[in-house]
Amino acid sequence: MRGTLSGRIVQRVLGKLAMIAPGGYSLRPWLHKARGVQMGENVWISQMVYLDDQHPEQIRIGDNVTIGLRCTIFAHFYLGDRAPEDVKGGVVIENDAFIGPNCTILHGVTIGAGAVVVAGSVVTRNVPAGVLYGPPAAEPLARITNPLTENGQVQYQKFLYGLKKL
């Protein structure tokens, strides 16, 4: 299906349909498999999940994987229609991994078996098997002495100058 223009169009339409279709254990995984994503059994794909439009065949998802709401997986990174020969792409998500909501996984990454990726993470390197992966928890950065909006007006410079270190 990938070779022809009509095949690429069908593949992309299936991807868009999979983002909004019902059936996290059934229809959405089936649509992604029809696009070329390699997928095991018992995979949950939540709504609004984007799996690479141009190279779905470079995504491999193992058994018992959960992919949370609004995740994005890029199996490639290049400009134009052709990948340079030296670019390594693809994404592997091994068995029993859990990807929290709003995560972005970039090309060339493997998520190890049983790993848990914390919601909102941007994954740029391999995640070892059986680990909890994510950024440090959010914490206060500064005291605000001048509100960003005052009387309906954005006062950006005043806001910046009013920040005080904690």
C-alpha positions as a printed Julia matrix, in Angstrom:
166×3 Matrix{Float64}:
   0.0    0.0    0.0
   2.88   2.43   0.72
   4.25   2.51  -2.82
   1.5    4.31  -4.68
   0.08   7.78  -4.14
  -3.39   6.34  -3.57
  -1.93   3.85  -1.08
  -0.24   6.64   0.89
  -3.47   8.63   0.92
  -5.47   5.65   2.2
  -2.81   4.99   4.84
  -3.01   8.61   6.08
  -6.81   8.63   6.09
  -6.77   5.46   8.21
  -4.38   7.2   10.62
  -6.68  10.22  10.98
  -9.7    7.94  11.45
  -7.84   5.96  14.12
  -7.36   9.15  16.15
 -11.1    9.58  16.71
 -12.58   6.12  16.22
 -14.02   4.23  19.21
 -12.5    1.0   20.46
  -9.16   1.43  22.22
  -8.61  -2.34  22.28
 -10.28  -3.08  18.97
 -10.92  -0.62  16.15
  -8.1    1.87  16.78
  -5.38  -0.83  16.95
  -6.9   -2.56  13.92
  -6.77   0.67  11.89
  -3.13   1.26  12.83
  -2.25  -2.34  11.9
  -3.95  -1.79   8.53
  -1.66   1.24   8.07
   1.42  -0.93   8.66
   2.16  -0.48  12.37
   3.57  -3.73  13.77
   1.5   -4.49  16.84
   1.12  -7.33  19.33
  -1.93  -8.49  21.24
  -3.98  -6.69  23.9
  -2.8   -3.17  22.98
  -4.78  -0.14  24.2
  -4.51   2.99  22.07
  -6.36   5.95  23.49
  -8.03   8.71  21.47
  -6.1   11.45  19.67
  -2.93   9.33  19.47
  -0.73  10.24  16.49
   1.4    7.42  15.07
   3.76   8.62  12.34
   1.97   9.39   9.07
   4.87   8.76   6.71
   6.43   5.64   8.21
   3.93   3.69  10.34
   5.74   0.49   9.33
   8.71   1.67  11.43
   6.68   1.51  14.64
   6.69  -1.77  16.56
   4.42  -2.17  19.59
   4.58  -5.3   21.75
   1.89  -7.15  23.71
  -0.1   -5.61  26.59
   0.96  -2.04  25.85
  -1.05   1.03  26.86
  -0.67   4.31  24.95
  -2.39   7.22  26.68
  -4.5   10.08  25.42
  -2.91  12.53  22.94
   0.44  10.77  22.64
   2.6   11.41  19.59
   5.07   8.93  18.11
   7.48  10.04  15.38
   9.22   7.16  13.6
  11.26   9.49  11.38
  12.83  12.91  11.34
  13.87  14.49   8.07
  12.67  17.15   5.67
  11.24  16.3    2.27
  10.11  13.01   0.85
  13.24  10.9    1.29
  15.24   9.92   4.33
  19.01  10.29   4.16
  20.71   6.88   4.19
  22.41   7.51   7.55
  19.24   8.41   9.47
  18.11   5.71  11.86
  14.42   5.8   12.56
  11.71   3.73  14.02
  10.25   3.35  17.47
   9.97   0.15  19.5
   7.64  -0.17  22.48
   8.25  -3.51  24.15
   5.76  -5.75  25.97
   3.87  -4.48  29.03
   4.98  -0.84  28.64
   2.71   2.0   29.73
   2.89   5.38  28.0
   1.06   8.08  29.97
  -1.09  10.8   28.38
   0.43  13.62  26.32
   3.81  11.96  25.77
   5.98  12.49  22.7
   8.29   9.7   21.59
  10.91  10.57  19.0
  12.48   8.38  16.31
  15.18   5.92  17.2
  13.8    5.26  20.7
  13.08   1.92  22.35
  10.8    1.8   25.39
  11.82  -1.28  27.39
   9.53  -4.04  28.6
   7.43  -3.06  31.6
   8.61   0.56  31.57
   6.23   3.36  32.55
   6.57   6.76  30.87
   5.13   9.55  33.02
   2.43  11.77  31.51
   3.75  14.72  29.53
   7.22  13.27  28.95
   9.24  13.9   25.82
  11.26  10.74  25.19
  14.45  11.4   23.21
  16.51   8.39  24.31
  15.97   4.73  25.09
  14.05   3.86  28.24
  15.41   0.78  30.02
  13.06  -2.09  30.84
  11.2   -1.9   34.13
  11.86   1.76  34.97
   9.68   4.79  35.66
  10.73   7.48  33.16
   9.82  11.15  33.19
  10.83  14.66  34.08
  11.21  15.86  37.65
   7.98  17.02  39.23
   7.01  20.64  38.64
   7.96  23.05  41.4
   7.65  26.79  42.08
  10.19  28.81  40.1
   9.71  32.42  41.24
   7.42  34.75  43.18
   5.23  36.94  40.94
   5.01  40.53  42.13
   3.35  41.99  38.99
   0.52  39.99  37.41
   0.97  39.02  33.77
  -2.43  40.48  32.94
  -3.62  43.64  34.63
  -6.98  45.21  33.76
  -7.24  42.92  30.73
  -3.84  44.02  29.35
  -0.78  41.79  29.04
   2.13  43.48  30.77
   4.94  41.08  29.78
   7.98  43.29  30.5
   6.53  44.43  33.82
   5.78  40.79  34.65
   9.36  39.7   33.86
  10.94  42.48  35.91
   8.66  41.65  38.79
   9.75  38.01  39.14
  11.61  37.39  42.41
  13.76  34.34  43.1
  12.41  32.0   45.76
